[in-house]
């Protein structure tokens, strides 16, 4: 048998969508290139360790401290701690966020900003800092979920200002609170009303855009039984819900009673009497928040996001029941999402780009001190926070993200060689700390750091074969092996 050892290019080329790191002994011909033509994905095996499954699902990448903590206090206590972020010290993150003044400024000050782009950039940087550094990881994962659920495209000067308020007072303030409260807060969010055109929804000339997305995306979901007439009636109920255009209160919510349609209305099974005024909207939001269809729609999305794209029916049923019995209390709902019974049915989830980058940074312990470079890579990978133009939020399915593997490899190489300004990790110093330069020891190190000691055997063998092909090449042994470890197919999943 002729042994065929791969070059770095050949090794990376085999790691395409649906690719395999099959043994390279006895090989002939050219190596297969990345396949982005729709070949089925081949996710890795899920770890048997439920603690590890939980850590992977409620964080943007588990750190060594979190591995140690969950081993000490146990699964349930760790989950409960994360469900109460106010009890978790997060000094380093708080200090980092203090350098971003627009996060705390009231609307009146933000409205005077001469550079809306600067306001938007600080919000994006804050999202990345929190994902990569915060100890309150479950909060950040849930904020990410609700940001996509109530998506607002970060474009146009007005929304670049208003989204900071929405992020602070709608999403973050209610992420672990009550769904009903969040829905009401979102309905009065100037960013949402401008983005989905309800600011121009007037009696006699109703704009149905917000009403349609409110039903299809925010509450009951498509195919739940509502019809076009319900969209039209809901739009009428929300006429006059608008945004102040001028003066000191510019950008704040306002109800314009003179522009509200005061006739009677019927939204699904809810009858709204004439002359209801602003109560029309309040009653509709209360009604939608309490519907079983809404509970099941939200439960299904949560299960797909945190447990499995296939949304196991037993988990969806339990989460739906938790939603209904708690009247939308998110902590009660999330306890069911992350219950052991749920995690036993978890399937590998493909990391979206922000998760992929954050996971690497968290596991290596790097700190972010500049945003431009990371923003560039998130742009290249198609996942800049708040920049998905459609109201449905960034896709949450592997098929959307898997074709971008080449750019992930490029990021891994840049990070390994210290080319990523603002978030550097000294790979050589990390190996020197171990004091063992044997190829097997280096592979062990990357296995512990990035795979919790569970790197698939075929990937481990491939990585070891690559660096032992020329053991005197320090670049290959250390820098390239690091880059390839985080480019491995199994590391793309969690």
C-alpha positions as CSV (number, residue, x, y, z in Angstrom):
1,X,0.0,0.0,0.0
2,X,1.3,3.4,-1.0
3,X,0.9,6.1,1.7
4,X,-0.4,9.3,0.4
5,X,0.0,12.2,2.8
6,X,-1.9,15.4,2.1
7,X,-0.6,18.8,1.5
8,X,-2.2,21.6,3.5
9,X,-4.2,22.6,0.5
10,X,-5.4,19.1,-0.1
11,X,-6.3,18.6,3.5
12,X,-8.4,21.7,3.5
13,X,-10.0,20.8,0.2
14,X,-11.4,17.6,1.6
15,X,-13.3,19.5,4.2
16,X,-16.1,20.7,2.0
17,X,-19.9,20.4,2.6
18,X,-20.7,16.7,3.1
19,X,-17.0,16.0,2.7
20,X,-15.1,13.3,4.7
21,X,-11.7,13.0,6.3
22,X,-11.4,9.4,5.2
23,X,-8.0,7.8,5.6
24,X,-5.5,9.1,3.1
25,X,-3.5,5.9,2.8
26,X,-3.6,4.2,-0.5
27,X,-5.1,7.3,-2.2
28,X,-4.7,8.1,-5.9
29,X,-5.7,10.9,-8.2
30,X,-6.6,14.4,-7.0
31,X,-8.2,15.3,-3.8
32,X,-11.9,16.3,-3.9
33,X,-12.6,20.0,-3.7
34,X,-15.2,21.7,-1.6
35,X,-18.7,20.7,-2.6
36,X,-21.3,23.5,-2.3
37,X,-23.7,22.0,-4.8
38,X,-26.2,20.6,-2.3
39,X,-24.6,17.4,-1.2
40,X,-26.2,16.3,2.2
41,X,-24.4,17.6,5.2
42,X,-22.7,15.0,7.4
43,X,-22.8,16.3,11.0
44,X,-20.6,14.7,13.7
45,X,-21.9,12.5,16.5
46,X,-23.3,14.3,19.5
47,X,-21.3,13.9,22.7
48,X,-22.8,11.6,25.2
49,X,-22.0,14.0,28.1
50,X,-25.1,16.1,28.8
51,X,-23.1,18.7,30.6
52,X,-21.1,19.3,27.4
53,X,-24.3,19.4,25.3
54,X,-25.7,22.1,27.6
55,X,-22.6,24.2,27.5
56,X,-22.5,24.0,23.7
57,X,-26.1,25.2,23.5
58,X,-26.3,28.0,26.0
59,X,-23.0,29.6,25.2
60,X,-21.2,31.0,22.2
61,X,-18.4,28.6,23.1
62,X,-17.6,27.1,26.5
63,X,-14.6,28.3,28.4
64,X,-12.3,26.3,30.7
65,X,-13.8,28.1,33.7
66,X,-17.3,27.0,32.6
67,X,-16.2,23.4,32.2
68,X,-14.9,23.5,35.7
69,X,-17.9,25.2,37.1
70,X,-20.5,22.8,35.7
71,X,-18.4,19.9,36.9
72,X,-18.5,21.4,40.5
73,X,-22.1,22.6,40.7
74,X,-23.9,20.3,38.3
75,X,-26.2,20.6,35.3
76,X,-29.3,22.0,37.0
77,X,-27.5,24.5,39.1
78,X,-25.5,25.8,36.2
79,X,-28.6,26.3,34.1
80,X,-30.4,28.0,36.9
81,X,-27.4,30.4,37.4
82,X,-27.4,31.3,33.7
83,X,-31.2,31.9,33.9
84,X,-30.5,34.6,36.5
85,X,-27.8,36.7,34.9
86,X,-28.1,39.5,37.4
87,X,-26.4,37.2,39.9
88,X,-23.4,36.6,37.6
89,X,-20.4,39.0,37.9
90,X,-19.4,40.3,34.5
91,X,-17.0,43.1,35.3
92,X,-14.7,42.7,32.3
93,X,-17.6,42.9,29.9
94,X,-19.1,45.8,31.7
95,X,-15.8,47.7,31.6
96,X,-15.4,47.0,27.9
97,X,-18.9,48.3,27.2
98,X,-18.3,51.5,29.0
99,X,-16.1,52.6,26.1
100,X,-19.3,52.6,23.9
101,X,-21.2,55.7,25.2
102,X,-24.1,55.5,22.7
103,X,-25.3,52.2,24.3
104,X,-26.5,54.2,27.4
105,X,-27.5,57.5,25.8
106,X,-31.2,58.4,25.9
107,X,-33.1,58.9,22.6
108,X,-32.9,62.7,22.8
109,X,-29.1,62.5,22.7
110,X,-28.9,59.8,20.1
111,X,-31.2,61.8,17.9
112,X,-28.7,64.6,17.8
113,X,-25.9,62.2,16.6
114,X,-24.2,63.7,13.5
115,X,-23.0,60.2,12.5
116,X,-25.7,57.6,12.7
117,X,-23.2,55.1,11.3
118,X,-21.1,55.5,14.5
119,X,-24.1,54.7,16.6
120,X,-24.8,51.6,14.6
121,X,-21.1,50.5,14.7
122,X,-21.1,50.7,18.5
123,X,-24.2,48.5,18.7
124,X,-22.6,45.9,16.5
125,X,-19.4,46.0,18.5
126,X,-21.3,45.6,21.7
127,X,-23.1,42.5,20.3
128,X,-19.7,41.0,19.5
129,X,-18.1,41.9,22.8
130,X,-21.1,40.4,24.7
131,X,-21.0,37.2,22.6
132,X,-17.3,36.6,23.0
133,X,-16.6,37.9,26.5
134,X,-19.8,37.9,28.7
135,X,-20.2,35.5,31.5
136,X,-23.9,35.8,31.1
137,X,-23.9,33.6,28.1
138,X,-27.5,32.3,28.1
139,X,-28.8,35.8,28.2
140,X,-26.7,36.6,25.1
141,X,-27.9,33.5,23.2
142,X,-31.5,34.4,24.0
143,X,-31.0,38.0,23.0
144,X,-29.6,36.7,19.7
145,X,-32.8,34.5,19.3
146,X,-35.2,37.4,19.9
147,X,-33.1,39.8,17.8
148,X,-33.8,37.5,14.8
149,X,-37.4,36.9,15.8
150,X,-38.2,40.6,16.0
151,X,-35.7,41.4,13.2
152,X,-35.0,45.1,12.3
153,X,-32.7,45.8,9.4
154,X,-29.9,48.2,10.5
155,X,-30.2,50.5,7.4
156,X,-31.2,54.1,7.1
157,X,-30.2,56.9,9.4
158,X,-33.4,56.8,11.5
159,X,-33.2,53.0,12.2
160,X,-29.4,53.2,12.9
161,X,-30.3,55.4,15.8
162,X,-33.6,53.8,16.9
163,X,-32.3,50.2,16.8
164,X,-30.0,51.0,19.8
165,X,-33.1,51.9,21.8
166,X,-34.9,48.8,20.6
167,X,-32.0,46.6,21.5
168,X,-31.8,48.1,25.0
169,X,-35.5,48.6,25.9
170,X,-37.3,45.9,23.9
171,X,-35.0,42.9,23.3
172,X,-32.5,43.0,26.2
173,X,-34.9,44.3,28.8
174,X,-37.4,41.4,28.1
175,X,-35.3,38.5,26.8
176,X,-35.6,36.5,30.0
177,X,-38.9,38.1,31.0
178,X,-42.4,37.6,29.6
179,X,-43.2,37.2,25.9
180,X,-46.4,39.3,26.4
181,X,-44.3,42.2,27.7
182,X,-41.8,41.9,24.9
183,X,-44.6,41.9,22.3
184,X,-46.1,45.0,23.8
185,X,-42.7,46.7,24.0
186,X,-42.0,45.8,20.3
187,X,-45.3,47.2,19.2
188,X,-44.3,50.6,20.6
189,X,-40.7,50.4,19.3
190,X,-40.1,53.3,16.9
191,X,-37.5,51.2,15.1
192,X,-40.1,48.5,14.4
193,X,-42.8,50.9,13.4
194,X,-40.5,52.7,11.0
195,X,-38.9,49.5,9.6
196,X,-42.3,47.8,8.9
197,X,-44.0,51.0,7.9
198,X,-46.6,51.2,10.6
199,X,-45.5,54.8,11.3
200,X,-47.4,55.6,8.1
201,X,-50.4,53.4,8.8
202,X,-53.4,55.8,8.7
203,X,-57.1,55.5,8.8
204,X,-58.5,55.4,5.2
205,X,-55.0,54.4,3.9
206,X,-53.9,51.4,6.0
207,X,-50.5,50.0,5.6
208,X,-50.6,46.2,6.2
209,X,-46.9,45.5,6.4
210,X,-46.4,45.4,10.2
211,X,-49.8,43.7,10.7
212,X,-48.8,40.9,8.3
213,X,-45.4,40.3,9.9
214,X,-46.9,40.5,13.3
215,X,-49.1,37.5,12.5
216,X,-46.7,35.6,10.3
217,X,-43.4,36.1,12.1
218,X,-44.0,37.5,15.6
219,X,-47.0,35.5,16.9
220,X,-49.2,32.8,15.5
221,X,-47.1,31.9,12.4
222,X,-47.9,31.1,8.9
223,X,-50.5,28.5,8.2
224,X,-52.0,28.9,11.7
225,X,-55.5,29.7,10.3
226,X,-55.6,33.5,9.8
227,X,-56.6,34.9,6.5
228,X,-56.0,38.1,4.5
229,X,-59.0,39.7,6.1
230,X,-57.4,39.3,9.5
231,X,-54.3,41.1,8.2
232,X,-56.5,44.0,7.0
233,X,-58.4,44.2,10.2
234,X,-55.3,44.1,12.3
235,X,-53.8,46.9,10.2
236,X,-56.9,49.0,10.9
237,X,-56.5,48.3,14.6
238,X,-53.0,49.7,14.5
239,X,-53.7,52.9,12.5
240,X,-52.3,55.9,14.3
241,X,-49.5,53.9,16.1
242,X,-46.6,56.1,14.9
243,X,-43.4,58.0,15.6
244,X,-42.8,61.6,16.5
245,X,-41.0,63.3,13.5
246,X,-39.8,66.6,14.9
247,X,-38.8,68.4,18.1
248,X,-37.3,67.2,21.3
249,X,-39.3,64.0,21.3
250,X,-38.4,63.1,17.7
251,X,-38.0,59.3,17.3
252,X,-40.3,58.4,20.2
253,X,-43.6,56.5,20.0
254,X,-46.9,58.4,19.6
255,X,-50.5,57.4,19.2
256,X,-52.3,59.8,16.8
257,X,-55.9,59.4,17.7
258,X,-57.0,61.6,14.8
259,X,-55.4,59.1,12.3
260,X,-56.9,56.0,14.0
261,X,-59.7,54.0,12.4
262,X,-62.3,53.9,15.1
263,X,-64.7,51.5,13.4
264,X,-65.5,48.0,14.8
265,X,-63.0,45.3,13.8
266,X,-62.6,41.5,14.0
267,X,-59.1,40.0,14.2
268,X,-59.4,36.2,14.1
269,X,-61.8,35.5,17.0
270,X,-61.3,38.8,18.7
271,X,-64.0,41.4,18.3
272,X,-63.0,45.1,18.8
273,X,-65.9,47.5,19.4
274,X,-66.0,50.9,17.7
275,X,-64.3,53.9,19.3
276,X,-61.6,51.7,20.9
277,X,-58.8,54.1,20.2
278,X,-55.4,52.9,21.3
279,X,-57.0,50.0,23.2
280,X,-57.6,48.3,19.9
281,X,-53.9,47.6,19.6
282,X,-53.5,46.8,23.3
283,X,-56.3,44.2,23.2
284,X,-54.9,42.6,20.0
285,X,-51.4,42.2,21.4
286,X,-52.8,40.6,24.6
287,X,-55.0,38.3,22.5
288,X,-52.2,37.2,20.2
289,X,-49.8,36.7,23.1
290,X,-52.2,34.2,24.7
291,X,-53.2,32.1,21.7
292,X,-52.1,28.4,21.7
293,X,-51.0,29.0,18.1
294,X,-48.5,31.6,19.3
295,X,-47.2,29.3,22.1
296,X,-46.6,26.5,19.6
297,X,-45.0,28.7,17.0
298,X,-42.6,30.3,19.5
299,X,-41.9,26.9,21.1
300,X,-41.1,25.3,17.8
301,X,-38.6,28.1,16.9
302,X,-36.9,27.8,20.3
303,X,-36.5,24.1,19.9
304,X,-35.2,24.4,16.4
305,X,-32.7,27.0,17.5
306,X,-31.4,25.5,20.7
307,X,-32.2,21.7,20.5
308,X,-32.5,20.4,16.9
309,X,-33.6,21.6,13.5
310,X,-35.9,18.6,13.3
311,X,-37.8,20.0,16.3
312,X,-38.6,16.7,18.1
313,X,-42.4,16.7,18.7
314,X,-42.1,15.6,22.4
315,X,-39.8,18.6,23.1
316,X,-42.0,21.0,21.2
317,X,-45.1,19.8,23.1
318,X,-43.4,20.2,26.5
319,X,-42.1,23.7,25.7
320,X,-45.6,24.7,24.3
321,X,-47.2,23.5,27.6
322,X,-44.6,25.5,29.6
323,X,-45.4,28.6,27.5
324,X,-49.2,28.2,28.1
325,X,-49.1,27.3,31.7
326,X,-46.7,30.1,32.6
327,X,-48.4,32.7,30.3
328,X,-45.2,33.2,28.4
329,X,-42.7,33.4,31.2
330,X,-39.3,32.9,29.4
331,X,-37.4,31.3,32.3
332,X,-40.1,28.7,32.7
333,X,-40.0,28.0,29.0
334,X,-36.3,27.9,28.8
335,X,-36.1,25.4,31.7
336,X,-38.0,23.1,29.5
337,X,-36.0,23.9,26.4
338,X,-32.8,22.9,28.2
339,X,-34.2,20.1,30.4
340,X,-32.2,16.9,30.4
341,X,-35.0,15.2,28.4
342,X,-34.6,17.9,25.7
343,X,-30.8,17.7,25.6
344,X,-30.9,14.0,25.2
345,X,-32.7,14.6,21.9
346,X,-30.4,17.3,20.8
347,X,-28.8,17.0,17.3
348,X,-25.7,18.8,16.0
349,X,-26.4,22.4,15.0
350,X,-24.2,24.1,12.4
351,X,-22.6,27.2,13.9
352,X,-23.6,30.5,12.4
353,X,-20.6,32.7,11.7
354,X,-20.9,34.9,14.8
355,X,-21.0,31.7,16.8
356,X,-18.1,30.2,15.0
357,X,-15.9,33.3,15.5
358,X,-17.0,33.8,19.1
359,X,-16.4,30.1,19.9
360,X,-12.8,30.4,18.8
361,X,-12.2,33.6,20.7
362,X,-13.8,32.3,23.9
363,X,-11.9,29.1,23.9
364,X,-8.6,30.9,23.3
365,X,-9.3,33.6,25.8
366,X,-8.6,36.5,23.5
367,X,-9.9,39.9,24.2
368,X,-11.4,42.3,21.7
369,X,-9.9,45.8,21.5
370,X,-10.9,46.8,18.0
371,X,-14.0,46.2,16.0
372,X,-13.1,46.9,12.3
373,X,-11.3,43.6,11.6
374,X,-13.9,41.4,13.2
375,X,-16.6,43.4,11.5
376,X,-14.9,42.7,8.2
377,X,-14.9,39.0,8.8
378,X,-18.5,38.9,9.9
379,X,-19.3,40.8,6.7
380,X,-17.3,38.3,4.6
381,X,-19.1,35.5,6.3
382,X,-22.5,37.2,5.9
383,X,-23.5,37.6,9.5
384,X,-23.0,41.2,10.7
385,X,-25.5,41.7,13.6
386,X,-28.6,43.6,12.6
387,X,-27.8,43.5,8.9
388,X,-30.3,40.9,7.6
389,X,-32.7,42.9,5.4
390,X,-35.8,40.7,5.5
391,X,-38.0,40.8,8.6
392,X,-37.6,37.0,9.2
393,X,-34.1,37.4,10.7
394,X,-30.9,35.5,9.9
395,X,-31.5,31.9,8.7
396,X,-31.1,29.3,11.3
397,X,-30.5,26.2,9.1
398,X,-27.3,24.6,8.2
399,X,-27.9,24.6,4.4
400,X,-27.7,28.4,4.4
401,X,-24.4,28.7,6.1
402,X,-22.5,25.6,5.0
403,X,-21.3,26.9,1.6
404,X,-19.2,29.5,3.3
405,X,-16.6,27.2,4.6
406,X,-13.7,28.6,2.5
407,X,-14.0,32.0,4.3
408,X,-14.1,30.2,7.6
409,X,-10.8,28.6,6.7
410,X,-9.4,32.0,5.8
411,X,-10.5,33.4,9.1
412,X,-8.9,30.5,10.9
413,X,-5.6,31.1,9.1
414,X,-5.6,34.8,9.8
415,X,-6.4,34.2,13.5
416,X,-3.7,31.5,13.8
417,X,-0.9,33.7,12.3
418,X,-1.9,36.7,14.4
419,X,-3.2,38.7,11.5
420,X,-6.5,39.5,13.1
421,X,-6.1,43.0,14.5
422,X,-8.1,43.6,17.7
423,X,-8.4,40.0,18.8
424,X,-5.0,38.4,18.8
425,X,-4.1,35.0,20.3
426,X,-0.5,33.9,20.6
427,X,-0.5,30.4,19.3
428,X,3.2,29.8,19.9
429,X,3.0,31.0,23.5
430,X,0.2,28.6,24.2
431,X,2.2,25.6,22.9
432,X,5.3,26.8,24.8
433,X,3.3,26.9,28.0
434,X,2.7,23.1,27.6
435,X,6.4,22.6,26.9
436,X,5.8,19.6,24.6
437,X,6.4,20.0,20.9
438,X,5.7,16.4,19.9
439,X,3.1,16.2,17.1
440,X,0.8,14.0,19.3
441,X,1.0,16.5,22.2
442,X,0.1,19.5,19.9
443,X,-2.8,17.6,18.5
444,X,-3.9,16.7,22.1
445,X,-3.7,20.4,23.0
446,X,-6.0,21.5,20.2
447,X,-8.3,18.6,21.0
448,X,-8.7,19.7,24.6
449,X,-9.1,23.4,23.7
450,X,-11.7,23.0,20.9
451,X,-13.2,19.6,21.2
452,X,-13.3,18.9,24.9
453,X,-11.1,15.9,24.2
454,X,-13.6,14.4,21.7
455,X,-12.1,15.2,18.3
456,X,-13.4,12.5,15.9
457,X,-10.7,9.9,15.3
458,X,-10.6,10.4,11.6
459,X,-10.0,14.1,12.0
460,X,-7.4,13.6,14.7
461,X,-5.6,11.1,12.5
462,X,-5.6,13.5,9.5
463,X,-4.3,16.4,11.6
464,X,-1.6,14.2,13.1
465,X,-0.6,12.9,9.7
466,X,-0.3,16.4,8.3
467,X,2.1,17.7,11.0
468,X,4.2,14.6,11.2
469,X,4.9,14.8,7.4
470,X,7.5,17.5,8.2
471,X,8.0,17.6,12.0
472,X,10.8,20.1,11.7
473,X,8.5,22.7,10.2
474,X,7.4,24.8,13.2
475,X,4.8,26.7,11.1
476,X,3.2,23.5,10.1
477,X,3.5,22.0,13.6
478,X,2.0,24.9,15.4
479,X,0.3,27.6,13.4
480,X,-1.1,25.5,10.5
481,X,-2.2,22.7,12.8
482,X,-4.1,25.3,15.0
483,X,-5.8,26.7,11.9
484,X,-6.8,23.3,10.6
485,X,-8.1,22.2,14.0
486,X,-10.7,25.0,14.0
487,X,-11.4,24.3,10.3
488,X,-12.3,20.7,10.9
489,X,-15.8,19.6,9.9
490,X,-16.8,18.7,13.4
491,X,-15.8,22.1,14.8
492,X,-18.4,23.7,12.5
493,X,-21.1,22.1,14.6
494,X,-22.1,22.4,18.2
